[in-house]
Each structure stands twice: as C-alpha cells, then as structure tokens.
C-alpha cells in the first residue's frame, strides 16, 4: 500500500506489535525514506510569542496576528501560509476571550481539518486519523482525569457553529495526541518548541537500536536511514534515548507508550555491562559501588535544583565533588559517570572555563562512542559540543578532529541541508584553516588567537538548560 510521497514504504500488520512500516527498496545510511508535513501542529504554550506558528523557527521579532493577537509569524509569507489552519482558530480565540492550552489547540486543528476534508484517508497518509492508536483503555486514573478535563475545556472552546463531533471521537483525538504527538524542535534542533501529529511516522515501531532516525527539517519531519536497509526490512525508530539501562528503558516505554519492548538490546541486555562498568584494578566492593551510585543519584537531583535556579558555580562544585568519589570506583563507560561529565562540560563551557570543560567533554565522548550506535543523533550533537569546547580552549587539533567526526554523523542523521549541519560545515572549514596555521607556526597561531580574543569576546555558549535533546514523542513524564 503506497500513497503520495510514500512509494518507498509499505504498511504491514504484525502479530503482537500491530501495524508497522517496511522498506520497499534499498536505502543507504543518510537516505531520506520519506518527508512528511504535519497533519496538524501547534507551538508550546510557553513559546507562542517567540516561535513562528507556521515554520516553528525561533525569531527575534515576530509579526502578531492583528485579529486574535495570539498567533505570531516570521513575516507575511508565513502568515499567509498559516491562514487555512489559523482561520477557525482565530475566530474561536476571539470568541473564547483567550487561547486554550496546546493540547486543546492541537485537537481543535485536527477536527477543523477533518471538518474541511472529511474523515478517512488524507492525501499522502497511509492511515486515517480515526485509525491511529489512542491507548485510552490503558490510561491510569490520573491520565483519565486529565483526559476528562481536556475534553471539557475543548467543548468550551469549540465554536457552536462548527461541525459537532461525538465524545468518542474527541476522546480518541486526545488519546492520539497523548501517545503519538511528535516533538517539533527549533531550526537548529536544540530545543523542543511544539507538538504535531504525523500519521505516517506514527506507524514506525520502536527499537532501542533502530535502523532509522527522525529529524524535523524545513517544516517537515524526515525519516532517515541510519545504515543499509534492504527491501522488506522493517523500519524502526527509537522512542527513548539509548543511554539508560535496558530495564529503565523498558519501564519508561511501558509507562509512556504502553508496550513491553522485546528488541534484541533489551532481551539480551546488550551494553548494560558497559553502562554499569566499575574499575577493575583494584575491583571495588559491591557495597562501595552501591554507595557511589546512590551518591551520584543524589548529586544529580541537587544539580537539577541548582541549574533551575541558575546557580552554575554550585553545579560545577557538585560535579567536581561527585567525580572525585566516582573516579576510583566507576568505569569509563558507567552512565552515572557519563551523566556528571556531560553536565560538567556543558556548564563549564557556559562559564568559559574551556580547558577543564574540554577534558570532561573528551572523556564523555570516549564513553559515548562505546555505547551509542555510531550514527546516533545524540552522539553527533555531543561530539559537536565537545569539538566546539576544545576549539574554544585553543586545543585546535582535537577540536578540528571532533568537529569533523560530528559532521560525518550529522550528515547522516540530519542531512546536509539542516541548519545545524550547515553551521558545523562552517566550523569545519574555519578550524581546518586554523589547524593549518597552527601546523605552520604554533607561536604565531597563539599570538593571533590572543589578539583576536582581545578584539572580539569569545562567543558565549548557550545557557545550560535542564532539557536534554528533544525526545521523539511529546509525552508528559
């Protein structure tokens, strides 16, 4: 079964896992299997005034809709492109007096589209919205309560002159948003800025070690191959970050997506030994290991609190103290050590303490390379961050090497046209030029670097956030 733009994939049904997607032809690493525009999408409540409601790009100055005073756009082009989807929303917001929450806005946009186009298959969709999974039957008491509150708010917002839909369909739509809402990120892929429904992407099943990745690029999501895929192979994506023990990933998947993961990596607990590694000479006692892991968990909680309050020097102190306790006990790939190294390198870079940050970033990347799939997007972003940190620290050889490595990964996971890959290409060319200068005359290189830094303050790293890389599906923890 194929539809517009979806010729290279086939929808199939499998026992135990329900529907899935199969490749109809061969793909190589970095190939775009399909690109899909959102069926409907909205900007998060907290960012409605800083993110364009059409292209989801972050902009300094946005044009506001003169009618509802709620929607914001890059320019007239984005505003005109939005009108079909915003028209009903605009008058409903004026009638209601204020904009409702993101879930209500998304449900309303889905139902307005169904009102316009009728139910059944939309152009380019393999599955109708009515057929998407909603998991409402698996909801716990708290989730059912939230669902009832959402439906109630929706009914208050939905205009009386619009087509009236049954309660069952409205509840179904909220269930779909809850388990199939896809996170949209800003143009550089660094911050989650909205949520959308992509019916074709929803059909890709989960695997902790997938053969595909998903990236939001230029207003569409792209499903990209991570390695060679043969005709007939199932296309899989990962719903969670791999950097957790198999048991933790399975718990998270069960809680958020209501299924038991039976992938190879979970069944065989692959890589768990690396993530729990301890020093082997001398080998610490089980009690010592338990004590250090508990200390690490406690420290991570304290770090989160200090980060929320913007106390970054306190974060650095907590990291240094924790690392002192971890280093004699935990192995280089232990996830608790890697989590602290990641935070320490990010916060120290922000504080412009680049040399110490570079040391931690290098150790973090060395650990990640042994754990992650070689073409993992999170790995690529971490290697990029480490490369920039080394470059800022004046460690041009290591910096250029890491930036080249990150570029190779991101060419596959994000593609050459993605803004972050373009940024990385500029850095790659710049560091290559600086490296040549360094190799020709080290003394002159450092002199010129010193002069350049005096004239132009080093670019500040973005303020650390508590958010990790945006997760695939937008789901309340």
ABEGO torsion letter per residue (X at the ends): XBBBGAAABBBBBBBGAEBBBBBABBBBBGBBABBBBBABBBBBAAAAAABBAAAGBBBABBBBBAAAGABBBABAAAAAAAAAAAAAAAAAAAAAGBBBBAAAAAAAAAAAAAAAAEBEBBBGBABBAAABBAGAAABBAAAAAAAAAAAAAAAAABBAABBBBBAAAAAAAAAAAAAABBBBBBAAGABBABBBBBAAAAABBBBABBABBBBBBGGBBBBBBABBBBBGBBBBBBABBABBBAAAAAAAAAAAAGBBBABAAAAAGBGAAAAABBBAOBBBBAAAAAAAAAAAAAAAAAAAAAAAAGBAAAAAAAAAAAAAAAAAABBAABAAAAAAAAAAAAAAAAAGBAAAAAAAAAAAAAAAAAABBAABAAAAAAAAAAAAAAAAAGBAAAAAAAAAAAAAAAAAAAEAABAAAAAAAAAAAAAAAAAAAAAABAAAAAAAAAAAAAABBBBBBBBBBABBBBBABBBBX
